[in-house]
Amino acid sequence: MSGEEVPIVVCVSADMSMRERVLRQLDGFGPVLSCADLTELRELLSSPAAPPPVRPAIVPPGLPQGLVRWGELVVDRAGHRVTWRGDPLPLTPTERELLALLIGPPLVVWSYEQLFAAVWSGPYRGSAILHSAVKQLRHKLRGLPGGPQVHTVQGIGYRLDPPPRST
């Protein structure tokens, strides 16, 4: 294999939950093309320079631009910093943006399509990129006692629980 060749996995299934399971199983393997049927696959493969039109993802209006808080977790988007109880939390820019969206008001279930559009500025094509980024974010948040946990909403997307109430 030359340095420019990359293996691609193709998953064709009308069952969205099946495609999501395949993506999770192949997380980190490489590019994964996921589509509902052979017609969609043919459209995706027939014109790589002009992919088929995709409906824009609906991203909730008024995304937080400054400081976003979830209990004692603070994401400073402008300052490119995340702190937990005042201590810096080292996150990549992608992880920081995902976290800011998930904790930002309002706390909603973000669809895979919405998150992908907001973070990567493009249409979601069943890529393992989002799942891998969420996996890394979960790993880093796991060490925060009482911190946020990213929950999967099967077949839909991701969400967080509200922060604990101050006593």
KOLNUKOL-781050 format. One record per residue: residue in one letter; chain; residue number from 1; x, y, z of N, C-alpha, C in turn. Coordinates in nm, 2 decimals. Atoms other than C-alpha are relative to their C-alpha. Example, Ala and Ser with C-alpha at 12.3 -4.5 7.8 and 13.67 -1.06 7.14 Angstrom:
# KOLNUKOL-781050
(A A 1 (0.09 -0.12 0.00) (1.23 -0.45 0.78) (0.09 0.12 0.00))
(S A 2 (-0.09 -0.11 0.00) (1.37 -0.11 0.71) (-0.08 0.11 0.08))
END
This chain:
# KOLNUKOL-781050
(M A 1 (0.08 -0.12 0.00) (0.00 0.00 0.00) (0.09 0.12 0.00))
(S A 2 (-0.08 -0.12 0.00) (0.14 0.34 -0.09) (-0.04 0.09 0.11))
(G A 3 (0.03 -0.09 -0.11) (0.14 0.63 0.15) (-0.13 0.08 -0.02))
(E A 4 (0.12 -0.07 0.03) (-0.17 0.78 -0.02) (-0.13 -0.08 0.01))
(E A 5 (0.11 0.09 0.00) (-0.40 0.48 -0.01) (-0.05 -0.01 0.15))
(V A 6 (0.06 0.01 -0.13) (-0.65 0.46 0.28) (-0.11 -0.10 -0.01))
(P A 7 (0.11 0.09 0.00) (-0.88 0.17 0.35) (-0.13 0.07 0.04))
(I A 8 (0.13 -0.06 -0.04) (-1.25 0.27 0.36) (-0.10 -0.12 0.02))
(V A 9 (0.11 0.10 -0.02) (-1.53 0.06 0.51) (-0.13 0.06 -0.04))
(V A 10 (0.13 -0.05 0.04) (-1.87 0.09 0.36) (-0.11 -0.09 0.07))
(C A 11 (0.11 0.06 -0.08) (-2.18 0.01 0.57) (-0.13 0.04 -0.07))
(V A 12 (0.13 -0.03 0.06) (-2.52 -0.01 0.39) (-0.10 -0.08 0.08))
(S A 13 (0.12 0.06 -0.07) (-2.83 -0.07 0.60) (-0.10 0.11 0.02))
(A A 14 (0.11 -0.09 -0.02) (-3.17 0.09 0.62) (-0.02 0.03 0.15))
(D A 15 (0.02 -0.02 -0.15) (-3.15 0.05 1.00) (0.11 0.09 0.06))
(M A 16 (-0.09 -0.10 -0.05) (-2.99 0.36 1.15) (0.07 -0.05 0.12))
(S A 17 (-0.07 0.05 -0.12) (-2.92 0.19 1.48) (0.11 -0.11 -0.04))
(M A 18 (-0.10 0.10 0.05) (-2.73 -0.09 1.29) (0.12 0.08 -0.05))
(R A 19 (-0.11 -0.08 0.05) (-2.52 0.17 1.11) (0.08 0.07 0.12))
(E A 20 (-0.07 -0.06 -0.12) (-2.44 0.34 1.45) (0.08 -0.10 0.07))
(R A 21 (-0.07 0.11 -0.07) (-2.34 0.01 1.60) (0.13 -0.03 -0.08))
(V A 22 (-0.12 0.02 0.08) (-2.10 -0.05 1.31) (0.10 0.11 0.02))
(L A 23 (-0.10 -0.12 -0.02) (-1.95 0.30 1.35) (0.07 -0.01 0.13))
(R A 24 (-0.07 0.01 -0.14) (-1.89 0.24 1.72) (0.10 -0.11 0.00))
(Q A 25 (-0.09 0.12 0.00) (-1.73 -0.10 1.65) (0.13 0.04 -0.07))
(L A 26 (-0.12 -0.04 0.08) (-1.50 0.06 1.39) (0.06 0.13 0.04))
(D A 27 (-0.05 -0.13 -0.04) (-1.42 0.37 1.59) (0.15 0.00 0.00))
(G A 28 (-0.15 -0.01 0.01) (-1.06 0.47 1.51) (0.06 -0.08 -0.11))
(F A 29 (-0.06 0.09 0.10) (-1.02 0.22 1.23) (0.04 0.08 -0.12))
(G A 30 (-0.03 -0.08 0.12) (-1.04 0.48 0.95) (-0.13 0.05 -0.05))
(P A 31 (0.12 -0.05 0.06) (-1.29 0.63 0.72) (-0.11 -0.10 -0.02))
(V A 32 (0.12 0.09 0.02) (-1.64 0.47 0.72) (-0.11 0.08 -0.08))
(L A 33 (0.11 -0.06 0.08) (-1.90 0.55 0.46) (-0.13 -0.08 0.04))
(S A 34 (0.12 0.06 -0.05) (-2.25 0.48 0.59) (-0.12 0.06 -0.08))
(C A 35 (0.12 -0.05 0.07) (-2.57 0.50 0.39) (-0.11 -0.10 0.02))
(A A 36 (0.12 0.08 -0.02) (-2.92 0.36 0.39) (-0.03 -0.11 -0.10))
(D A 37 (0.03 0.10 0.11) (-2.94 0.18 0.06) (0.10 0.01 -0.11))
(L A 38 (-0.10 0.00 0.11) (-2.75 0.10 -0.26) (-0.02 0.12 -0.09))
(T A 39 (0.02 -0.12 0.08) (-2.91 0.39 -0.44) (0.08 0.12 0.05))
(E A 40 (-0.08 -0.11 -0.06) (-2.76 0.64 -0.19) (0.14 -0.03 -0.01))
(L A 41 (-0.14 0.03 0.02) (-2.43 0.46 -0.21) (0.05 0.03 -0.14))
(R A 42 (-0.03 -0.03 0.14) (-2.43 0.49 -0.59) (0.02 0.15 -0.02))
(E A 43 (-0.01 -0.14 0.01) (-2.50 0.86 -0.56) (0.12 0.06 0.07))
(L A 44 (-0.12 -0.05 -0.07) (-2.22 0.91 -0.31) (0.12 -0.03 -0.08))
(L A 45 (-0.12 0.04 0.07) (-1.97 0.72 -0.52) (0.01 0.05 -0.14))
(S A 46 (0.00 -0.04 0.14) (-2.08 0.85 -0.86) (0.06 0.13 -0.03))
(S A 47 (-0.05 -0.14 0.03) (-1.97 1.21 -0.82) (0.07 0.05 0.13))
(P A 48 (-0.08 -0.05 -0.12) (-1.70 1.27 -0.55) (0.02 0.15 0.00))
(A A 49 (-0.02 -0.15 0.00) (-1.66 1.63 -0.67) (-0.12 0.07 0.04))
(A A 50 (0.12 -0.07 -0.03) (-2.02 1.71 -0.62) (-0.09 -0.10 0.08))
(P A 51 (0.08 0.10 -0.08) (-2.18 1.51 -0.33) (-0.15 0.05 -0.01))
(P A 52 (0.14 -0.03 0.01) (-2.56 1.49 -0.33) (-0.04 0.11 0.11))
(P A 53 (0.04 -0.10 -0.09) (-2.74 1.78 -0.16) (-0.04 -0.06 0.13))
(V A 54 (0.04 0.05 -0.13) (-2.79 1.74 0.21) (-0.07 0.11 0.07))
(R A 55 (0.07 -0.10 -0.08) (-3.05 1.91 0.42) (0.09 0.06 0.11))
(P A 56 (-0.08 -0.05 -0.11) (-2.87 2.15 0.66) (-0.05 -0.04 0.13))
(A A 57 (0.04 0.03 -0.14) (-2.87 2.04 1.02) (-0.05 0.12 0.07))
(I A 58 (0.06 -0.10 -0.08) (-3.08 2.24 1.25) (0.08 0.02 0.13))
(V A 59 (-0.08 -0.02 -0.13) (-2.86 2.39 1.52) (-0.08 0.10 0.08))
(P A 60 (0.08 -0.10 -0.08) (-3.04 2.56 1.81) (0.06 0.14 -0.01))
(P A 61 (-0.05 -0.13 0.01) (-3.02 2.93 1.78) (0.06 0.05 0.13))
(G A 62 (-0.06 -0.06 -0.12) (-2.82 3.15 2.02) (0.11 -0.08 0.06))
(L A 63 (-0.11 0.08 -0.07) (-2.52 2.92 2.07) (0.08 0.09 0.09))
(P A 64 (-0.08 -0.08 -0.09) (-2.32 3.04 2.36) (0.14 0.03 -0.06))
(Q A 65 (-0.12 -0.04 0.06) (-2.02 3.24 2.25) (0.11 0.03 0.10))
(G A 66 (-0.09 -0.04 -0.10) (-1.85 3.35 2.57) (0.03 -0.12 0.10))
(L A 67 (-0.01 0.10 -0.10) (-1.83 3.16 2.90) (-0.12 -0.09 0.01))
(V A 68 (0.11 0.09 -0.02) (-2.04 2.85 2.93) (0.03 -0.08 0.12))
(R A 69 (-0.02 0.07 -0.13) (-2.09 2.68 3.27) (-0.09 -0.12 0.01))
(W A 70 (0.07 0.11 -0.04) (-2.20 2.35 3.39) (0.05 -0.03 0.14))
(G A 71 (-0.05 0.01 -0.14) (-2.17 2.35 3.77) (0.13 0.06 0.01))
(E A 72 (-0.14 -0.05 -0.02) (-1.80 2.39 3.84) (0.09 -0.01 -0.12))
(L A 73 (-0.07 0.01 0.13) (-1.70 2.33 3.48) (-0.03 0.13 -0.08))
(V A 74 (0.01 -0.12 0.07) (-1.63 2.64 3.28) (0.07 -0.01 -0.13))
(V A 75 (-0.06 -0.01 0.13) (-1.57 2.66 2.90) (0.01 0.14 -0.04))
(D A 76 (-0.02 -0.14 0.05) (-1.42 2.99 2.78) (0.03 -0.02 -0.14))
(R A 77 (-0.03 0.02 0.14) (-1.46 2.96 2.41) (0.09 0.11 -0.06))
(A A 78 (-0.09 -0.11 0.05) (-1.30 3.30 2.34) (0.14 -0.02 0.05))
(G A 79 (-0.13 0.01 -0.06) (-1.01 3.23 2.57) (0.06 -0.14 -0.03))
(H A 80 (-0.05 0.14 0.04) (-0.97 2.86 2.44) (0.04 -0.07 0.13))
(R A 81 (-0.04 0.07 -0.12) (-0.97 2.73 2.80) (-0.12 -0.07 0.06))
(V A 82 (0.10 0.07 -0.07) (-1.17 2.48 3.00) (0.06 -0.02 0.14))
(T A 83 (-0.04 0.02 -0.14) (-1.15 2.47 3.38) (-0.10 -0.08 0.08))
(W A 84 (0.09 0.08 -0.09) (-1.29 2.23 3.64) (0.05 0.04 0.14))
(R A 85 (-0.03 -0.05 -0.14) (-1.31 2.38 3.99) (0.12 0.09 0.00))
(G A 86 (-0.11 -0.10 0.01) (-1.06 2.65 3.88) (0.13 -0.06 -0.06))
(D A 87 (-0.12 0.06 0.06) (-0.80 2.40 3.74) (-0.02 -0.02 -0.14))
(P A 88 (0.02 0.02 0.15) (-0.73 2.38 3.37) (-0.02 -0.14 -0.03))
(L A 89 (0.02 0.13 0.05) (-0.86 2.08 3.19) (0.04 0.00 -0.15))
(P A 90 (-0.05 0.00 0.13) (-0.66 2.00 2.88) (-0.09 -0.07 -0.10))
(L A 91 (0.08 0.06 0.10) (-0.89 1.94 2.59) (0.04 0.06 -0.14))
(T A 92 (-0.04 -0.04 0.13) (-0.83 1.96 2.22) (-0.11 0.11 -0.04))
(P A 93 (0.11 -0.09 0.04) (-1.02 2.24 2.03) (-0.13 -0.07 -0.04))
(T A 94 (0.12 0.07 0.03) (-1.26 1.98 1.90) (-0.08 -0.04 0.12))
(E A 95 (0.06 0.04 -0.12) (-1.33 1.84 2.24) (-0.06 0.12 0.08))
(R A 96 (0.05 -0.12 -0.07) (-1.37 2.19 2.38) (-0.13 0.05 -0.06))
(E A 97 (0.12 -0.04 0.07) (-1.62 2.28 2.11) (-0.12 -0.09 0.03))
(L A 98 (0.10 0.10 -0.03) (-1.82 1.96 2.16) (-0.06 0.02 0.14))
(L A 99 (0.04 -0.02 -0.14) (-1.83 2.02 2.54) (-0.08 0.13 0.01))
(A A 100 (0.07 -0.13 -0.01) (-1.93 2.39 2.50) (-0.15 -0.02 -0.06))
(L A 101 (0.14 0.02 0.05) (-2.23 2.28 2.28) (-0.08 -0.09 0.09))
(L A 102 (0.07 0.09 -0.09) (-2.33 2.00 2.51) (-0.05 0.06 0.13))
(I A 103 (0.03 -0.06 -0.13) (-2.32 2.20 2.83) (-0.07 0.14 -0.02))
(G A 104 (0.06 -0.13 0.02) (-2.45 2.53 2.67) (-0.15 0.00 0.01))
(P A 105 (0.14 0.00 -0.01) (-2.79 2.64 2.74) (-0.06 0.01 -0.14))
(P A 106 (0.07 0.09 -0.09) (-3.03 2.50 2.66) (0.06 -0.14 0.00))
(L A 107 (-0.05 0.14 0.00) (-2.94 2.14 2.77) (-0.10 -0.07 -0.09))
(V A 108 (0.08 0.07 0.09) (-3.08 1.95 2.48) (0.07 -0.13 -0.05))
(V A 109 (-0.06 0.12 0.07) (-3.03 1.62 2.29) (0.05 0.06 -0.13))
(W A 110 (-0.06 -0.04 0.13) (-2.79 1.71 2.01) (0.00 -0.12 -0.09))
(S A 111 (0.00 0.11 0.09) (-2.84 1.49 1.71) (0.15 -0.01 -0.06))
(Y A 112 (-0.13 0.02 0.06) (-2.53 1.35 1.54) (0.02 0.10 -0.11))
(E A 113 (-0.01 -0.09 0.11) (-2.60 1.57 1.24) (0.02 0.14 0.05))
(Q A 114 (-0.02 -0.14 -0.05) (-2.63 1.89 1.45) (0.14 0.02 0.05))
(L A 115 (-0.13 -0.01 -0.06) (-2.31 1.82 1.64) (0.11 0.01 -0.11))
(F A 116 (-0.10 0.00 0.11) (-2.12 1.74 1.32) (0.00 0.13 -0.08))
(A A 117 (0.01 -0.12 0.07) (-2.25 2.05 1.14) (0.06 0.12 0.08))
(A A 118 (-0.04 -0.11 -0.09) (-2.17 2.28 1.44) (0.15 -0.01 0.02))
(V A 119 (-0.14 0.01 -0.03) (-1.82 2.14 1.51) (0.09 -0.01 -0.13))
(W A 120 (-0.08 0.02 0.12) (-1.69 2.04 1.17) (-0.05 0.07 -0.12))
(S A 121 (0.06 -0.08 0.11) (-1.91 2.27 0.95) (-0.02 -0.07 -0.12))
(G A 122 (0.03 0.08 0.12) (-2.02 2.00 0.72) (-0.11 -0.10 0.03))
(P A 123 (0.11 0.10 -0.02) (-2.29 1.74 0.66) (0.06 -0.13 0.06))
(Y A 124 (-0.04 0.13 -0.06) (-2.27 1.42 0.87) (-0.02 -0.11 -0.10))
(R A 125 (0.00 0.11 0.09) (-2.19 1.13 0.66) (0.03 -0.14 0.06))
(G A 126 (-0.03 0.13 -0.07) (-2.17 0.85 0.92) (0.14 -0.02 0.03))
(S A 127 (-0.14 0.01 -0.03) (-1.81 0.92 0.99) (0.02 -0.04 0.14))
(A A 128 (-0.04 0.03 -0.13) (-1.64 0.78 1.29) (0.06 0.11 0.08))
(I A 129 (-0.07 -0.11 -0.06) (-1.49 1.12 1.36) (-0.07 0.05 0.13))
(L A 130 (0.08 -0.05 -0.12) (-1.77 1.24 1.59) (0.00 -0.10 0.11))
(H A 131 (0.00 0.10 -0.11) (-1.79 0.91 1.78) (0.14 -0.01 0.07))
(S A 132 (-0.14 0.00 -0.06) (-1.41 0.91 1.83) (0.02 0.12 0.09))
(A A 133 (-0.02 -0.12 -0.08) (-1.41 1.27 1.95) (-0.08 0.00 0.13))
(V A 134 (0.09 0.01 -0.12) (-1.70 1.20 2.20) (0.07 -0.10 0.09))
(K A 135 (-0.07 0.10 -0.08) (-1.51 0.89 2.32) (0.12 0.06 0.08))
(Q A 136 (-0.11 -0.07 -0.06) (-1.20 1.10 2.39) (-0.04 0.10 0.11))
(L A 137 (0.06 -0.10 -0.09) (-1.41 1.37 2.56) (-0.05 -0.08 0.13))
(R A 138 (0.05 0.08 -0.11) (-1.58 1.10 2.78) (0.12 -0.04 0.09))
(H A 139 (-0.11 0.04 -0.07) (-1.24 0.97 2.88) (0.06 0.11 0.09))
(K A 140 (-0.05 -0.11 -0.07) (-1.12 1.31 2.99) (-0.09 0.05 0.11))
(L A 141 (0.10 -0.04 -0.10) (-1.44 1.39 3.18) (-0.02 -0.10 0.11))
(R A 142 (0.02 0.10 -0.10) (-1.44 1.06 3.36) (0.08 0.02 0.13))
(G A 143 (-0.08 -0.02 -0.12) (-1.17 1.18 3.60) (-0.05 0.12 0.09))
(L A 144 (0.06 -0.12 -0.07) (-1.39 1.48 3.72) (-0.11 -0.05 0.10))
(P A 145 (0.10 0.05 -0.09) (-1.57 1.37 4.04) (-0.12 0.10 0.00))
(G A 146 (0.12 -0.08 0.01) (-1.93 1.49 4.00) (-0.01 0.08 -0.12))
(G A 147 (0.00 -0.08 0.12) (-1.85 1.63 3.66) (-0.10 -0.06 -0.10))
(P A 148 (0.10 0.04 0.09) (-2.06 1.60 3.35) (0.03 -0.14 -0.07))
(Q A 149 (-0.01 0.12 0.07) (-2.12 1.27 3.17) (-0.07 0.01 -0.13))
(V A 150 (0.07 -0.01 0.13) (-2.20 1.25 2.80) (-0.07 -0.13 -0.02))
(H A 151 (0.09 0.12 0.01) (-2.49 1.01 2.75) (-0.04 -0.01 -0.15))
(T A 152 (0.04 0.03 0.13) (-2.58 0.85 2.42) (-0.15 -0.02 0.00))
(V A 153 (0.14 0.02 0.02) (-2.94 0.88 2.31) (-0.01 -0.09 -0.13))
(Q A 154 (-0.01 0.10 0.10) (-2.96 0.56 2.10) (-0.07 0.04 -0.13))
(G A 155 (0.05 -0.03 0.13) (-3.00 0.63 1.73) (-0.03 0.15 -0.03))
(I A 156 (0.03 -0.14 0.01) (-3.03 1.01 1.79) (0.12 0.09 0.01))
(G A 157 (-0.12 -0.08 -0.02) (-2.72 1.17 1.94) (0.05 0.00 0.14))
(Y A 158 (-0.06 -0.01 -0.13) (-2.58 1.29 2.27) (-0.06 0.11 0.08))
(R A 159 (0.06 -0.10 -0.09) (-2.69 1.48 2.58) (0.08 -0.01 0.13))
(L A 160 (-0.05 0.00 -0.14) (-2.58 1.58 2.93) (-0.12 0.02 0.09))
(D A 161 (0.09 -0.03 -0.10) (-2.77 1.58 3.25) (0.02 0.14 0.05))
(P A 162 (-0.02 -0.13 -0.07) (-2.83 1.91 3.43) (0.11 -0.01 0.11))
(P A 163 (-0.10 0.00 -0.11) (-2.55 2.01 3.67) (-0.07 -0.02 0.14))
(P A 164 (0.06 0.01 -0.14) (-2.60 1.92 4.04) (-0.03 0.13 0.06))
(R A 165 (0.04 -0.12 -0.06) (-2.78 2.18 4.24) (0.10 0.04 0.11))
(S A 166 (-0.09 -0.04 -0.11) (-2.56 2.39 4.47) (-0.08 -0.01 0.13))
(T A 167 (0.06 0.01 -0.13) (-2.63 2.33 4.84) (0.02 0.12 0.08))
END
